[in-house]
Amino acid sequence: MNENEVIIKLGGEGVSVVLYGFRTERGWSFTVEMEDYLGQLFDEGGESIEEKSLIVDTLEAALELLDVYRWPRLFPMSVHPEFRQKIWDALQERLQTTKILPRQLRRWRVLCGVMLCPRTT
């Protein structure tokens, strides 16, 4: 069995969302895992909620699975080096209809390796 690699790891208030990828003979396959810790935070006996998606064979389909969690608005923690440009492009598409904080956008830039052009005066 192939080992999962983290493609995108995201966090938010009481939630963790991870897009995993694994290499197959035909290329990459993907799955999304979400864990909601709010039940544990507010109720000492509470349990976390875990969800795992079906496996999909394209990054586009995987990003659509992530769209359920409004992933651009979550805090990006890591982006797999092989997918940086594709993730950045997908983020740009979603930013046309989604607002995020400037610090989040800066973090996305760093993780995706996007350099800003220096200002000329």
N, C-alpha and C positions, 0 to 999 in steps of 0.2 A: 504494500500500500504506500502511495506517495505521501510525503509529509506536507502538511499545510504550511503555507507561507503567508505572512500578514501582508496584504496589499494596501489596505487603509485601516488605521486604528483611530477611532473617534471617541470622544468622551463628552459628557454633559452632566447636568445636575442629577446625580444618582443613576446614570445610565452609561453603559459602554456598548459600542457598536463596532464590530470588526468584520471587514471583508477579507475572507481567506481565499487564497488561490492554491491550486495544486497542479503540477505539471502531469499531463497524460501523454500518451503516444500521439494524440491528435492535437495537442496544444494545451492551453490552460483551461481549467474548469474552476468555478467559483461558488462560494456559499457565504451567507451572511449570518453572523451570530450576534444577538442582542441580549444584554443582561441588564435588568432594571433592579437597582438596589434600594429603591425608595421604601419598599416594605420593611426592609431591615433597618433603615435609618429612623423611621418614625414609630415603629412597633418592635419592641425588643424581641418578640416571638415571631416577627414577620419573616417571610421568606423572599428571596429574590425571584424574579420572573425571568426565565430564560426562553429564548426563541431561536430556532435555527431554520434557515430557509432551505428550499430545495436546491439542488446543484444545477447551475446553468453553465453553458459553454461559451458565452461571450462576455466581455467586460461591459458592454452596453447593457445587456440583460442584468448583470450584477449591479450596475449603478441604478437601474430601475428598481431593483429590490431595495437598495439603500435609500431611494427617494421617499419611501414610506416613513423613514426616520428624519426626513428633512436634513440630510447629511451636511450640506454646506453650512448650516447654522450650528452644527456641533463643533467642538474644539478638536482640530486635527492634531493627532499625537505622532503619527508616522505614516509615511507613504513609501511603498516599495520602489526602489530605484528604477526598475524596468518600466514602471507605469507612471512615472512623474508627469510626463508631457500629456498623456491621455487623461489623467486625472485633472490636470490643470485645465485642459480644453473642456472637459465635461463640467468643471466648476464654472468656467466662464459662461457656458450656455445657461446654466441654472441661475447665475447672478443677474440675468436679464429679468427674472421674475422674483428673485429672492434677495433681500437685503441682509448683509452681515456686517458685523462690527469691523472697523479698520484694523484692529489688532488681530482679528481672525484672518483677514485677508493677508496681512503681513506673515502670519504663521504659515498659511497655505503657500505663499511665495517661497518661503525658506524651505519647506518640506518638498516642494515640487521643483526646486532649483531654478526658479524664475528670477532673473536679475532685472533690476530696474535700470533704465537708461539714465545716465547722469544728466542733470539739468544744465543747460547752457545759458549763459547770461549775456 
